[in-house]
């Protein structure tokens, strides 16, 4: 085993203590939750926010809930603006030296304070506990290979000296693997910390293909991993040729400085090119990832209902049955909520020591906030977080579903964003309903759909839903009308409210828009050039702004 492999194995061993600690906490989660909350309040009682809300007089969860109101970003923004300028002791006693940039699409960016404690929590679970959990279930062989890590992030320095960027930029700059990530991951620094606006897809693919001994692939979302493999499938001939000759094809759009830097790392590798050419010659009609990386053992990314279609395509068409899937727990810029539980299973276990969590029963605005010991299997809840960075009773609008329990701690699965539904007359067609309708249409008609979006067109007369589909393959004889009819039928089955509105003419029949190949990749490229981090870009399954609608409409396939 290599030196890096031994170090990774040691991290897995250390992670066992984190696993054991989580096991202990799972037996009495409320105790650890209350201890964490009291510690946060004690630490910050002398801050401006702490004084205004009487932190020093709070001695229980119940008192905290009575004394501190629920809040959203606008409630904290005035405090955060002062912190960003360098003022201390406003929300938290700890000096904040990084602010997470949230993944909003076109709205004003948010500055989420990231404390050193939260950074350590993430490192403990992401770098140690997850390694231990994986090794416990599949052994240590993967430790001696390289990882294909598609996470990336950049940060800018603010006038105060603090940095501002996506959460993944912190792990790249100061995480536990910062000093040797180039020895354990295939992607070079030009992809891990890309210049603003640089499209990194080629860089990730090119350097990953050069590595024979890749044992795992990791990204924030399974949609990013699916896109990575799709890019390789569409461009394998160019990629292999570049690997053979030690070149970067002129069609790859890279700044001259980035191209020059990459060329210093590249050497011709005709032997690897021959291996790849032989593997790709077998085609893409059956799982092919193991032909490229024979030691590939697992992929690691977020699970949950909104990523299920991409994960299913990866398993069925690309990875095959021999590659495991390890699902990231639930985390966000605002906090770390749950961690991995079992290989090939989506549910994750809430982490009682990561932040204080409350839960509001979904779709019930009058419901009281519950602690994790009061959650029920099968019910869905919105997360409310109190973290180490100065957010108190902060409504996340992320909805999780409780799938069961480990000891006394809930096992959860991310479901959706609260309020993210296509809606015209109050029928509220949820993201999950749309996903189900598209999946069933794909299955029934034998389609291969790369991605999809729905738009509630309230300007039409009568109003209607517009369905955007990027179809990779359709069987002969499957017409546009047949696809449209199947989609409408499946949407009605997924949301019976639509049946009445369509039947009475309050809604027009849905309109189908077929998109050009690689439309969704191009959308991501545009958003990256507008300053978004690739690691934060989620699928646009429900269109929420005019830019998204106009972009997709402009790329309608008219052939």
C-alpha positions as CSV (number, residue, x, y, z in Angstrom):
1,X,0.0,0.0,0.0
2,X,1.3,3.5,-0.9
3,X,2.1,6.2,1.7
4,X,-1.1,8.0,0.7
5,X,-3.0,4.8,1.0
6,X,-1.6,4.2,4.5
7,X,-2.6,7.8,5.5
8,X,-6.1,7.3,4.1
9,X,-6.4,4.0,6.0
10,X,-5.2,5.8,9.2
11,X,-8.0,8.4,8.7
12,X,-10.5,5.6,8.4
13,X,-9.2,4.1,11.7
14,X,-9.5,7.5,13.4
15,X,-13.0,7.8,11.9
16,X,-14.1,4.8,13.8
17,X,-14.0,6.8,17.0
18,X,-16.3,9.3,15.4
19,X,-18.6,6.4,14.4
20,X,-18.6,5.1,17.9
21,X,-19.3,8.6,19.3
22,X,-22.2,9.0,16.9
23,X,-23.5,5.6,18.0
24,X,-23.5,6.7,21.6
25,X,-25.2,10.0,20.8
26,X,-27.9,8.3,18.8
27,X,-29.2,6.6,22.0
28,X,-30.0,9.9,23.6
29,X,-30.0,12.6,20.9
30,X,-32.0,15.2,22.8
31,X,-29.5,15.3,25.6
32,X,-26.7,16.2,23.2
33,X,-28.9,18.6,21.3
34,X,-29.7,20.5,24.5
35,X,-26.1,20.5,25.6
36,X,-25.1,22.0,22.2
37,X,-27.8,24.7,22.3
38,X,-26.9,25.8,25.9
39,X,-23.2,25.9,24.9
40,X,-24.0,28.1,21.8
41,X,-26.1,30.5,24.0
42,X,-23.5,30.7,26.7
43,X,-20.7,31.4,24.2
44,X,-22.7,34.2,22.6
45,X,-24.7,35.7,25.4
46,X,-22.6,39.0,25.3
47,X,-23.0,39.6,21.6
48,X,-25.4,42.2,20.4
49,X,-27.9,39.6,19.3
50,X,-27.5,37.6,22.5
51,X,-28.2,40.6,24.7
52,X,-31.2,41.6,22.6
53,X,-32.7,38.2,23.0
54,X,-31.7,37.4,26.6
55,X,-29.4,34.5,26.0
56,X,-28.1,34.6,29.5
57,X,-31.7,34.0,30.9
58,X,-32.3,30.9,28.7
59,X,-31.8,27.6,30.4
60,X,-33.9,25.1,28.4
61,X,-35.1,24.4,24.9
62,X,-38.6,25.5,25.8
63,X,-37.3,28.9,27.0
64,X,-35.3,29.3,23.9
65,X,-38.3,28.7,21.7
66,X,-40.4,31.2,23.6
67,X,-37.7,33.9,23.7
68,X,-36.1,33.7,20.2
69,X,-38.3,34.1,17.1
70,X,-38.1,32.1,14.0
71,X,-36.1,33.9,11.3
72,X,-35.1,34.0,7.7
73,X,-32.1,35.6,5.9
74,X,-33.6,39.1,5.8
75,X,-33.9,39.0,9.6
76,X,-30.1,38.4,10.0
77,X,-28.9,40.4,7.0
78,X,-28.4,43.7,8.8
79,X,-26.2,42.0,11.4
80,X,-24.3,40.0,8.8
81,X,-23.6,43.1,6.7
82,X,-21.8,44.6,9.6
83,X,-19.8,41.4,10.2
84,X,-18.8,41.3,6.6
85,X,-17.3,44.7,7.0
86,X,-15.2,43.4,9.9
87,X,-17.3,44.2,13.0
88,X,-17.1,41.5,15.7
89,X,-19.4,40.4,18.6
90,X,-22.6,41.0,16.6
91,X,-24.1,37.6,16.1
92,X,-21.3,35.5,17.5
93,X,-18.3,36.0,19.7
94,X,-16.0,34.1,17.4
95,X,-14.4,36.1,14.6
96,X,-15.7,34.9,11.3
97,X,-13.1,34.7,8.5
98,X,-15.3,33.0,5.8
99,X,-18.8,33.5,4.5
100,X,-20.5,30.9,2.4
101,X,-22.1,32.0,-0.8
102,X,-25.4,30.3,-1.3
103,X,-26.6,28.7,-4.5
104,X,-29.4,31.1,-5.4
105,X,-30.0,31.4,-9.1
106,X,-30.4,35.1,-10.0
107,X,-31.4,36.7,-6.7
108,X,-29.1,38.7,-4.4
109,X,-26.3,36.6,-3.0
110,X,-26.4,35.7,0.6
111,X,-23.5,35.7,3.0
112,X,-23.7,32.8,5.5
113,X,-21.2,33.1,8.3
114,X,-19.0,30.0,8.6
115,X,-17.5,29.4,12.0
116,X,-14.3,27.4,12.7
117,X,-16.4,25.0,14.8
118,X,-18.7,24.2,11.9
119,X,-15.7,23.7,9.6
120,X,-14.3,21.1,12.1
121,X,-17.7,19.4,12.3
122,X,-17.8,19.0,8.5
123,X,-14.2,17.8,8.5
124,X,-15.0,15.3,11.2
125,X,-17.9,13.7,9.3
126,X,-16.8,14.2,5.7
127,X,-13.1,13.2,6.1
128,X,-13.1,10.8,9.0
129,X,-16.5,9.3,9.8
130,X,-17.4,8.7,6.1
131,X,-14.1,7.1,5.4
132,X,-14.6,4.8,8.4
133,X,-18.2,4.0,7.4
134,X,-17.1,3.1,3.8
135,X,-14.1,1.0,4.9
136,X,-16.2,-0.9,7.5
137,X,-18.6,-1.9,4.7
138,X,-16.4,-2.5,1.7
139,X,-12.9,-2.9,3.1
140,X,-9.8,-0.8,2.8
141,X,-8.8,-1.5,-0.8
142,X,-10.2,1.8,-2.1
143,X,-7.8,3.7,0.1
144,X,-4.8,2.8,-2.2
145,X,-6.4,4.3,-5.3
146,X,-7.1,7.8,-6.4
147,X,-10.4,9.5,-6.2
148,X,-12.2,11.4,-9.0
149,X,-13.3,14.4,-7.1
150,X,-15.6,16.8,-9.0
151,X,-16.1,19.2,-6.1
152,X,-14.5,22.6,-6.7
153,X,-14.7,26.1,-5.3
154,X,-13.2,29.5,-5.3
155,X,-13.4,32.4,-2.9
156,X,-12.7,36.1,-3.1
157,X,-11.2,38.2,-0.3
158,X,-13.4,40.9,1.1
159,X,-12.3,44.3,2.3
160,X,-12.3,43.0,5.9
161,X,-9.9,40.2,5.0
162,X,-12.5,37.4,5.3
163,X,-13.2,35.2,2.3
164,X,-16.4,34.7,0.4
165,X,-17.3,31.7,-1.7
166,X,-19.1,28.4,-1.9
167,X,-18.7,26.0,1.0
168,X,-16.5,23.6,-1.0
169,X,-13.9,26.4,-1.4
170,X,-13.1,26.0,2.3
171,X,-12.3,22.3,2.0
172,X,-10.0,23.0,-0.9
173,X,-8.2,25.8,1.0
174,X,-8.1,24.7,4.6
175,X,-9.7,21.3,4.9
176,X,-7.9,18.3,6.5
177,X,-6.8,17.1,3.0
178,X,-5.5,20.5,1.8
179,X,-1.8,19.6,1.7
180,X,-2.0,16.4,-0.3
181,X,-5.3,16.5,-2.2
182,X,-3.3,16.5,-5.5
183,X,-1.9,13.1,-4.5
184,X,-5.3,11.5,-3.7
185,X,-7.5,13.1,-6.4
186,X,-7.2,13.1,-10.1
187,X,-8.2,16.7,-10.9
188,X,-5.5,19.3,-10.8
189,X,-5.7,22.7,-9.0
190,X,-7.0,24.3,-12.2
191,X,-10.2,22.3,-11.8
192,X,-10.3,22.3,-8.0
193,X,-9.9,26.1,-7.7
194,X,-10.9,27.3,-11.2
195,X,-10.5,30.9,-12.3
196,X,-13.9,32.7,-12.5
197,X,-15.9,31.6,-15.5
198,X,-13.7,28.6,-16.4
199,X,-15.6,25.5,-17.6
200,X,-13.8,22.6,-15.9
201,X,-15.6,19.7,-17.5
202,X,-12.8,18.8,-19.9
203,X,-10.1,19.1,-17.2
204,X,-11.9,16.8,-14.8
205,X,-12.5,14.2,-17.6
206,X,-9.1,14.4,-19.1
207,X,-7.1,13.9,-15.9
208,X,-9.5,11.2,-14.6
209,X,-9.2,9.2,-17.8
210,X,-5.4,9.3,-17.4
211,X,-5.5,7.6,-14.1
212,X,-5.9,3.8,-14.3
213,X,-6.3,3.2,-10.5
214,X,-9.2,5.5,-9.7
215,X,-11.3,3.7,-7.0
216,X,-14.1,6.2,-6.4
217,X,-15.9,9.2,-7.8
218,X,-17.3,12.0,-5.6
219,X,-19.4,15.2,-6.2
220,X,-21.9,17.2,-4.3
221,X,-24.8,15.9,-6.5
222,X,-25.3,12.8,-8.5
223,X,-26.5,15.0,-11.4
224,X,-22.9,16.3,-11.6
225,X,-21.5,12.8,-11.8
226,X,-24.0,11.9,-14.5
227,X,-23.0,15.0,-16.5
228,X,-19.3,14.0,-16.1
229,X,-19.9,10.6,-17.6
230,X,-22.1,12.0,-20.3
231,X,-19.4,14.4,-21.3
232,X,-16.9,11.6,-21.6
233,X,-19.3,9.5,-23.7
234,X,-19.9,12.4,-26.1
235,X,-16.2,13.4,-26.3
236,X,-14.3,10.2,-25.8
237,X,-12.5,10.3,-29.2
238,X,-11.2,13.8,-28.6
239,X,-10.1,13.0,-25.0
240,X,-8.3,9.8,-26.0
241,X,-6.5,11.5,-28.8
242,X,-5.3,14.3,-26.5
243,X,-4.1,11.7,-24.0
244,X,-2.2,9.9,-26.7
245,X,-0.5,13.0,-28.1
246,X,-0.1,15.0,-24.9
247,X,-2.3,17.9,-26.3
248,X,-5.4,19.9,-25.4
249,X,-7.7,20.1,-28.4
250,X,-8.2,23.6,-29.9
251,X,-12.0,23.2,-29.5
252,X,-11.6,23.3,-25.7
253,X,-12.3,26.8,-24.5
254,X,-9.7,27.7,-21.9
255,X,-7.9,30.9,-20.9
256,X,-4.4,30.9,-22.2
257,X,-2.9,31.0,-18.8
258,X,-4.9,27.9,-17.7
259,X,-4.1,26.1,-20.9
260,X,-0.4,26.8,-20.4
261,X,-0.5,25.7,-16.8
262,X,-2.2,22.4,-17.7
263,X,0.2,21.7,-20.5
264,X,3.1,21.7,-18.0
265,X,1.3,18.8,-16.2
266,X,0.6,16.8,-19.4
267,X,2.7,14.2,-21.1
268,X,1.9,11.9,-24.1
269,X,0.5,8.6,-22.9
270,X,0.0,6.3,-25.9
271,X,-0.3,3.2,-23.7
272,X,-3.2,4.5,-21.6
273,X,-4.8,5.9,-24.8
274,X,-4.7,2.4,-26.4
275,X,-6.3,0.9,-23.3
276,X,-9.1,3.6,-23.4
277,X,-9.7,3.2,-27.1
278,X,-10.1,-0.5,-26.7
279,X,-12.5,0.0,-23.7
280,X,-14.6,2.6,-25.5
281,X,-14.8,0.4,-28.7
282,X,-17.3,-1.8,-26.8
283,X,-19.8,1.1,-26.8
284,X,-22.1,2.5,-24.3
285,X,-25.1,0.2,-24.4
286,X,-24.2,-1.4,-21.1
287,X,-22.5,-0.2,-18.0
288,X,-19.0,0.9,-19.0
289,X,-17.3,2.7,-16.1
290,X,-15.6,-0.4,-14.8
291,X,-14.1,-0.9,-18.3
292,X,-12.3,2.4,-17.9
293,X,-11.4,2.1,-14.2
294,X,-11.2,-1.5,-13.3
295,X,-10.7,-0.8,-9.6
296,X,-13.7,1.6,-9.3
297,X,-15.6,0.6,-6.1
298,X,-18.1,3.4,-5.3
299,X,-19.5,6.8,-6.0
300,X,-20.3,9.3,-3.2
301,X,-22.8,12.1,-3.6
302,X,-26.0,13.6,-2.2
303,X,-29.1,11.3,-2.4
304,X,-32.7,12.2,-1.9
305,X,-35.8,12.2,-4.2
306,X,-34.6,15.1,-6.3
307,X,-31.5,13.3,-7.4
308,X,-33.0,9.8,-7.7
309,X,-33.4,10.0,-11.6
310,X,-29.7,10.7,-12.1
311,X,-28.6,8.1,-9.6
312,X,-30.8,5.5,-11.3
313,X,-29.3,6.3,-14.7
314,X,-25.8,6.1,-13.3
315,X,-26.4,2.7,-11.7
316,X,-28.3,1.3,-14.7
317,X,-26.4,2.7,-17.7
318,X,-22.9,3.6,-16.5
319,X,-21.8,2.1,-13.1
320,X,-23.4,-1.3,-13.1
321,X,-24.2,-3.5,-10.1
322,X,-20.6,-3.8,-8.9
323,X,-20.1,-0.2,-8.1
324,X,-21.6,0.8,-4.7
325,X,-23.3,4.1,-4.1
326,X,-22.6,5.9,-0.8
327,X,-24.9,8.8,-0.2
328,X,-23.8,12.1,1.4
329,X,-25.8,13.2,4.3
330,X,-27.8,16.4,4.3
331,X,-25.8,19.6,4.6
332,X,-25.9,23.1,3.4
333,X,-24.1,26.4,3.7
334,X,-26.1,27.0,6.9
335,X,-25.3,23.7,8.7
336,X,-24.4,20.0,8.7
337,X,-27.5,18.0,9.5
338,X,-27.0,14.3,8.8
339,X,-24.3,11.8,7.8
340,X,-24.0,8.6,5.9
341,X,-25.5,5.5,7.4
342,X,-25.3,2.4,5.1
343,X,-23.9,1.7,1.7
344,X,-26.4,1.8,-1.2
345,X,-29.1,3.2,1.0
346,X,-30.3,6.9,0.8
347,X,-31.4,7.6,4.4
348,X,-28.8,9.3,6.6
349,X,-28.7,9.7,10.4
350,X,-29.2,13.1,12.0
351,X,-26.0,14.3,13.8
352,X,-26.9,15.5,17.3
353,X,-23.6,17.3,17.8
354,X,-23.4,19.3,14.5
355,X,-26.0,22.1,15.2
356,X,-29.2,22.5,17.1
357,X,-32.2,21.4,14.9
358,X,-35.9,22.0,15.1
359,X,-38.5,20.7,12.7
360,X,-41.8,22.1,11.4
361,X,-44.3,19.6,10.0
362,X,-44.4,20.2,6.2
363,X,-47.4,22.1,4.8
364,X,-48.6,23.1,8.2
365,X,-47.6,26.8,8.9
366,X,-49.4,26.6,12.3
367,X,-47.4,23.6,13.5
368,X,-45.1,24.1,16.5
369,X,-41.4,23.4,16.2
370,X,-40.4,19.9,17.3
371,X,-37.1,18.5,18.5
372,X,-35.7,15.4,16.9
373,X,-37.0,13.1,19.6
374,X,-40.6,14.1,18.6
375,X,-40.4,13.2,14.9
376,X,-42.5,10.4,13.4
377,X,-41.6,7.9,10.8
378,X,-43.2,8.6,7.4
379,X,-43.8,12.3,8.1
380,X,-42.0,15.3,6.4
381,X,-40.6,18.3,8.1
382,X,-38.9,21.6,7.4
383,X,-35.5,22.1,9.1
384,X,-34.9,25.0,11.4
385,X,-31.3,25.5,12.4
386,X,-29.3,27.2,15.1
387,X,-25.6,26.9,14.2
388,X,-22.2,28.0,15.4
389,X,-22.0,30.9,12.9
390,X,-24.8,33.1,14.3
391,X,-28.0,31.9,12.8
392,X,-30.6,31.3,15.4
393,X,-33.9,29.4,14.7
394,X,-33.2,30.0,11.0
395,X,-35.8,28.5,8.6
396,X,-33.9,26.5,6.0
397,X,-37.0,25.7,3.8
398,X,-35.4,22.3,3.2
399,X,-37.9,19.4,3.7
400,X,-36.8,16.0,4.9
401,X,-38.8,12.8,5.4
402,X,-38.2,10.5,8.3
403,X,-37.7,7.0,7.0
404,X,-37.0,5.2,10.3
405,X,-34.7,5.4,13.4
406,X,-31.3,4.2,14.5
407,X,-31.6,3.8,18.2
408,X,-33.5,6.9,19.1
409,X,-32.2,9.1,16.3
410,X,-34.2,9.7,13.1
411,X,-33.0,8.4,9.7
412,X,-33.9,11.0,7.1
413,X,-34.0,11.6,3.4
414,X,-34.0,15.0,1.7
415,X,-37.3,15.5,-0.1
416,X,-37.5,19.0,-1.6
417,X,-37.4,22.7,-1.0
418,X,-40.5,24.0,0.8
419,X,-42.7,26.0,-1.6
420,X,-40.8,24.8,-4.7
421,X,-43.8,23.6,-6.8
422,X,-45.3,24.5,-10.2
423,X,-48.6,26.2,-9.4
424,X,-51.2,28.0,-11.5
425,X,-54.6,27.6,-9.8
426,X,-53.6,26.2,-6.4
427,X,-53.0,22.7,-7.7
428,X,-49.3,22.8,-6.5
429,X,-47.6,20.3,-8.7
430,X,-44.6,19.4,-6.7
431,X,-41.1,18.6,-7.9
432,X,-41.5,15.0,-6.8
433,X,-44.8,14.7,-8.8
434,X,-43.0,16.1,-11.9
435,X,-40.1,13.7,-11.4
436,X,-42.4,10.8,-11.1
437,X,-44.4,11.7,-14.2
438,X,-41.2,12.1,-16.3
439,X,-39.7,8.8,-15.0
440,X,-42.9,6.9,-15.8
441,X,-43.1,8.4,-19.3
442,X,-39.5,7.5,-19.8
443,X,-40.2,3.9,-18.7
444,X,-43.4,3.4,-20.6
445,X,-42.2,4.8,-23.9
446,X,-38.6,3.5,-23.7
447,X,-37.1,7.0,-23.8
448,X,-33.7,8.1,-22.5
449,X,-34.3,11.6,-21.0
450,X,-31.1,13.5,-20.0
451,X,-33.0,16.2,-18.0
452,X,-36.3,18.1,-17.8
453,X,-38.0,21.2,-16.5
454,X,-41.6,22.3,-16.0
455,X,-42.9,25.9,-16.3
456,X,-46.3,27.2,-15.2
457,X,-47.2,29.5,-18.0
458,X,-49.8,31.9,-16.5
459,X,-49.7,34.3,-19.4
460,X,-51.2,31.8,-21.8
461,X,-54.9,31.7,-22.3
462,X,-56.0,29.5,-20.8
463,X,-52.8,29.0,-18.7
464,X,-50.8,25.8,-19.1
465,X,-47.8,23.8,-18.0
466,X,-44.9,23.8,-20.4
467,X,-42.7,20.7,-20.2
468,X,-39.1,21.0,-21.4
469,X,-37.3,17.7,-22.2
470,X,-33.8,17.0,-23.5
471,X,-34.1,13.5,-24.9
472,X,-31.0,11.5,-25.6
473,X,-32.7,8.6,-27.3
474,X,-36.2,7.6,-28.3
475,X,-37.4,4.4,-30.0
476,X,-38.6,4.5,-33.6
477,X,-42.3,5.4,-33.9
478,X,-42.5,7.4,-30.7
479,X,-43.9,10.7,-31.8
480,X,-43.9,14.1,-30.0
481,X,-47.6,13.9,-29.5
482,X,-47.3,10.5,-27.9
483,X,-44.7,11.8,-25.5
484,X,-46.9,14.8,-24.7
485,X,-49.9,12.7,-24.1
486,X,-48.0,10.3,-21.8
487,X,-46.6,13.2,-19.8
488,X,-50.0,14.7,-19.3
489,X,-51.5,11.4,-18.2
490,X,-48.7,10.8,-15.8
491,X,-48.9,14.3,-14.3
492,X,-52.6,13.8,-13.7
493,X,-51.8,10.5,-12.0
494,X,-49.2,12.2,-9.8
495,X,-51.4,15.2,-9.0
496,X,-55.2,14.5,-9.2
497,X,-55.9,18.2,-8.8
498,X,-54.9,18.6,-12.5
499,X,-57.6,16.3,-13.7
500,X,-60.5,18.7,-12.8
501,X,-58.7,21.8,-14.1
502,X,-57.8,20.2,-17.4
503,X,-61.2,18.6,-17.8
504,X,-63.1,21.9,-17.2
505,X,-60.8,23.9,-19.4
506,X,-59.3,26.0,-16.6
507,X,-55.9,24.7,-17.8
508,X,-54.9,24.1,-21.4
509,X,-53.3,20.7,-22.3
510,X,-49.6,20.7,-21.4
511,X,-47.2,22.0,-24.1
512,X,-44.1,20.0,-24.9
513,X,-40.8,21.6,-25.8
514,X,-38.0,19.3,-27.0
515,X,-34.5,20.8,-26.4
516,X,-31.3,20.5,-28.4
517,X,-28.7,18.1,-27.2
518,X,-26.5,19.4,-24.3
519,X,-28.9,22.2,-23.5
520,X,-28.6,21.7,-19.8
521,X,-24.9,21.5,-19.9
522,X,-24.9,24.8,-21.8
523,X,-27.1,26.3,-19.1
524,X,-24.7,25.2,-16.4
525,X,-21.8,26.7,-18.4
526,X,-23.6,30.1,-18.6
527,X,-24.3,30.1,-14.9
528,X,-20.7,29.3,-14.2
529,X,-19.6,32.2,-16.4
530,X,-22.0,34.4,-14.4
531,X,-20.1,33.5,-11.2
532,X,-21.8,30.4,-9.9
533,X,-19.8,27.5,-8.6
534,X,-20.2,24.3,-10.5
535,X,-20.4,22.3,-7.3
536,X,-23.5,24.3,-6.3
537,X,-25.6,24.1,-9.5
538,X,-28.6,21.9,-8.9
539,X,-31.0,20.6,-11.6
540,X,-33.6,23.1,-12.8
541,X,-36.6,20.8,-12.7
542,X,-39.0,23.6,-11.8
543,X,-38.4,26.9,-13.6
544,X,-38.5,29.7,-11.2
545,X,-37.4,32.8,-13.2
546,X,-37.7,34.4,-16.6
547,X,-34.0,33.9,-17.4
548,X,-34.3,30.1,-17.1
549,X,-37.5,30.1,-19.2
550,X,-36.0,32.2,-22.0
551,X,-32.8,30.3,-22.0
552,X,-34.6,26.9,-22.5
553,X,-37.1,28.3,-25.0
554,X,-34.3,29.7,-27.1
555,X,-32.8,26.2,-27.4
556,X,-35.9,24.4,-28.6
557,X,-35.0,21.6,-31.1
558,X,-36.9,22.6,-34.2
559,X,-35.5,19.9,-36.5
